Amino acid sequence: MGAHLYADEWIVSVTDVTPLARTIHAHVQAGELDAARQLLPRERPYPVHHGMPAHLSR
């Protein structure tokens, strides 16, 4: 059941970020850390639902 849900329902898209990773890596290698940071995707907090085991929400 779990693999079916994961493969067919939970994954909504897959994005190839290889070109972006290579660009960020090139900036890091060149010492251009601010330029590399600006290209990183924004992180969003994952919503934790009430009742989720405490060890998963740390």
LOSE-400901 format. One record per residue: residue number from 1; x, y, z of N, C-alpha, C, CB in turn. Coordinates in nm, 4 decimals. Glycine has a CB too. Layout:
 resi      n_u      n_v      n_w     ca_u     ca_v     ca_w      c_u      c_v      c_w     cb_u     cb_v     cb_w
  NUM        X        Y        Z        X        Y        Z        X        Y        Z        X        Y        Z
...
END
This chain:
 resi      n_u      n_v      n_w     ca_u     ca_v     ca_w      c_u      c_v      c_w     cb_u     cb_v     cb_w
    1   0.0809  -0.1191   0.0000   0.0000   0.0000   0.0000   0.0855   0.1259   0.0000  -0.0922  -0.0004   0.1187
    2   0.1861   0.1337   0.0847   0.2684   0.2535   0.0968   0.3412   0.2902  -0.0314   0.3678   0.2351   0.2063
    3   0.4002   0.1927  -0.0995   0.4733   0.2212  -0.2229   0.3793   0.2709  -0.3320   0.5480   0.0964  -0.2707
    4   0.2608   0.2136  -0.3388   0.1619   0.2582  -0.4373   0.1243   0.4040  -0.4124   0.0359   0.1688  -0.4324
    5   0.0956   0.4395  -0.2886   0.0601   0.5781  -0.2565   0.1758   0.6716  -0.2890   0.0211   0.5913  -0.1080
    6   0.2961   0.6310  -0.2509   0.4137   0.7142  -0.2755   0.4324   0.7394  -0.4246   0.5392   0.6485  -0.2171
    7   0.4268   0.6353  -0.5031   0.4551   0.6469  -0.6466   0.3413   0.7106  -0.7253   0.4848   0.5109  -0.7037
    8   0.2185   0.6827  -0.6864   0.1054   0.7258  -0.7680   0.0280   0.8460  -0.7148   0.0125   0.6134  -0.7835
    9   0.0417   0.8759  -0.5862  -0.0386   0.9836  -0.5305   0.0433   1.0916  -0.4602  -0.1375   0.9268  -0.4349
   10   0.1429   1.0535  -0.3833   0.2145   1.1515  -0.3018   0.3134   1.2336  -0.3822   0.2867   1.0823  -0.1898
   11   0.3753   1.1760  -0.4835   0.4686   1.2513  -0.5679   0.3850   1.3267  -0.6708   0.5748   1.1562  -0.6378
   12   0.3946   1.4590  -0.6668   0.3151   1.5391  -0.7601   0.3991   1.5953  -0.8738   0.2472   1.6525  -0.6864
   13   0.5321   1.6005  -0.8555   0.6193   1.6445  -0.9639   0.7634   1.6093  -0.9321   0.6050   1.7958  -0.9879
   14   0.8424   1.6004  -1.0368   0.9862   1.5766  -1.0243   1.0548   1.6809  -1.1115   1.0263   1.4286  -1.0670
   15   1.1521   1.7506  -1.0545   1.2219   1.8559  -1.1274   1.3713   1.8260  -1.1289   1.1943   1.9947  -1.0643
   16   1.4297   1.8297  -1.2464   1.5740   1.8104  -1.2605   1.6434   1.9418  -1.2261   1.6116   1.7630  -1.4054
   17   1.7156   1.9431  -1.1150   1.7853   2.0641  -1.0710   1.9353   2.0566  -1.0982   1.7610   2.0873  -0.9224
   18   1.9765   1.9626  -1.1828   2.1183   1.9458  -1.2136   2.1822   2.0737  -1.2673   2.1362   1.8343  -1.3141
   19   2.1232   2.1426  -1.3643   2.1866   2.2659  -1.4126   2.2008   2.3713  -1.3020   2.1058   2.3239  -1.5287
   20   2.0992   2.3846  -1.2186   2.1058   2.4802  -1.1080   2.2158   2.4412  -1.0102   1.9703   2.4885  -1.0352
   21   2.2251   2.3134  -0.9762   2.3285   2.2666  -0.8838   2.4680   2.2935  -0.9403   2.3110   2.1165  -0.8550
   22   2.4851   2.2742  -1.0687   2.6156   2.3005  -1.1310   2.6503   2.4494  -1.1263   2.6161   2.2512  -1.2769
   23   2.5509   2.5338  -1.1485   2.5741   2.6782  -1.1427   2.6104   2.7207  -1.0012   2.4500   2.7552  -1.1911
   24   2.5363   2.6708  -0.9034   2.5659   2.7025  -0.7629   2.7056   2.6535  -0.7275   2.4605   2.6387  -0.6680
   25   2.7395   2.5343  -0.7688   2.8724   2.4782  -0.7406   2.9828   2.5638  -0.8015   2.8824   2.3348  -0.7940
   26   2.9609   2.6105  -0.9228   3.0610   2.6959  -0.9879   3.0802   2.8253  -0.9089   3.0191   2.7277  -1.1334
   27   2.9724   2.8834  -0.8595   2.9837   3.0046  -0.7772   3.0613   2.9761  -0.6486   2.8436   3.0601  -0.7432
   28   3.0332   2.8646  -0.5857   3.1029   2.8284  -0.4619   3.2518   2.8097  -0.4895   3.0427   2.6995  -0.4005
   29   3.2839   2.7379  -0.5965   3.4246   2.7160  -0.6300   3.4967   2.8468  -0.6594   3.4362   2.6228  -0.7498
   30   3.4256   2.9435  -0.7141   3.4856   3.0732  -0.7462   3.4873   3.1669  -0.6254   3.4100   3.1388  -0.8614
   31   3.4356   3.1191  -0.5116   3.4321   3.2019  -0.3919   3.3193   3.3033  -0.3917   3.5617   3.2727  -0.3764
   32   3.2241   3.2872  -0.4808   3.1112   3.3798  -0.4926   2.9930   3.3259  -0.4115   3.0710   3.4002  -0.6423
   33   3.0094   3.3271  -0.2804   2.9110   3.2635  -0.1938   2.7770   3.3369  -0.1923   2.9651   3.2544  -0.0537
   34   2.7790   3.4689  -0.1989   2.6525   3.5429  -0.2018   2.5728   3.5092  -0.3273   2.6784   3.6943  -0.1947
   35   2.6413   3.5000  -0.4406   2.5727   3.4636  -0.5656   2.5157   3.3221  -0.5550   2.6698   3.4736  -0.6868
   36   2.5915   3.2312  -0.4934   2.5436   3.0937  -0.4757   2.4218   3.0910  -0.3846   2.6550   3.0043  -0.4179
   37   2.4262   3.1635  -0.2738   2.3125   3.1665  -0.1799   2.1859   3.2200  -0.2450   2.3467   3.2517  -0.0583
   38   2.2003   3.3189  -0.3306   2.0831   3.3777  -0.3953   2.0120   3.2783  -0.4878   2.1242   3.5012  -0.4742
   39   2.0840   3.1779  -0.5344   2.0248   3.0791  -0.6245   1.9597   2.9616  -0.5516   2.1301   3.0271  -0.7180
   40   1.9872   2.9489  -0.4225   1.9284   2.8387  -0.3469   1.7776   2.8581  -0.3354   1.9926   2.8282  -0.2066
   41   1.7025   2.7502  -0.3435   1.5574   2.7631  -0.3284   1.5211   2.8046  -0.1869   1.4877   2.6317  -0.3639
   42   1.4125   2.8772  -0.1739   1.3649   2.9179  -0.0413   1.3108   2.7950   0.0308   1.2552   3.0292  -0.0519
   43   1.3448   2.7841   0.1583   1.2940   2.6731   0.2379   1.1666   2.7155   0.3077   1.3988   2.6256   0.3404
   44   1.0713   2.6252   0.3100   0.9448   2.6499   0.3800   0.9300   2.5466   0.4900   0.8230   2.6448   0.2819
   45   0.8810   2.5872   0.6058   0.8578   2.4884   0.7128   0.7568   2.3831   0.6669   0.8072   2.5583   0.8423
   46   0.7836   2.2613   0.7030   0.6898   2.1537   0.6715   0.5778   2.1579   0.7747   0.7610   2.0134   0.6703
   47   0.4532   2.1569   0.7313   0.3436   2.1641   0.8288   0.3371   2.0374   0.9138   0.2095   2.1861   0.7571
   48   0.3320   2.0575   1.0438   0.3231   1.9448   1.1371   0.1797   1.9408   1.1898   0.4280   1.9581   1.2555
   49   0.1127   1.8327   1.1655  -0.0267   1.8191   1.2062  -0.0362   1.7732   1.3509  -0.1001   1.7209   1.1144
   50  -0.1382   1.8193   1.4173  -0.1630   1.7779   1.5553  -0.1731   1.6263   1.5625  -0.2918   1.8434   1.6103
   51  -0.1078   1.5694   1.6599  -0.1115   1.4250   1.6744   0.0065   1.3542   1.6113  -0.2365   1.3725   1.6161
   52   0.0922   1.4290   1.5406   0.2106   1.3679   1.4827   0.3055   1.3306   1.5971   0.2798   1.4644   1.3800
   53   0.3669   1.2145   1.5918   0.4604   1.1789   1.6989   0.5662   1.2872   1.7204   0.5285   1.0458   1.6673
   54   0.5942   1.3164   1.8447   0.6846   1.4257   1.8813   0.8219   1.4110   1.8180   0.6988   1.4332   2.0314
   55   0.8728   1.2892   1.8042   1.0080   1.2719   1.7500   1.0159   1.3105   1.6026   1.0535   1.1274   1.7677
   56   0.9030   1.3201   1.5336   0.9041   1.3599   1.3938   0.8957   1.5112   1.3752   0.7903   1.2938   1.3215
   57   0.8577   1.5837   1.4789   0.8378   1.7270   1.4649   0.9522   1.8082   1.5253   0.7077   1.7669   1.5292
   58   1.0607   1.7434   1.5613   1.1752   1.8172   1.6185   1.2565   1.8801   1.5106   1.2635   1.7261   1.7022
END
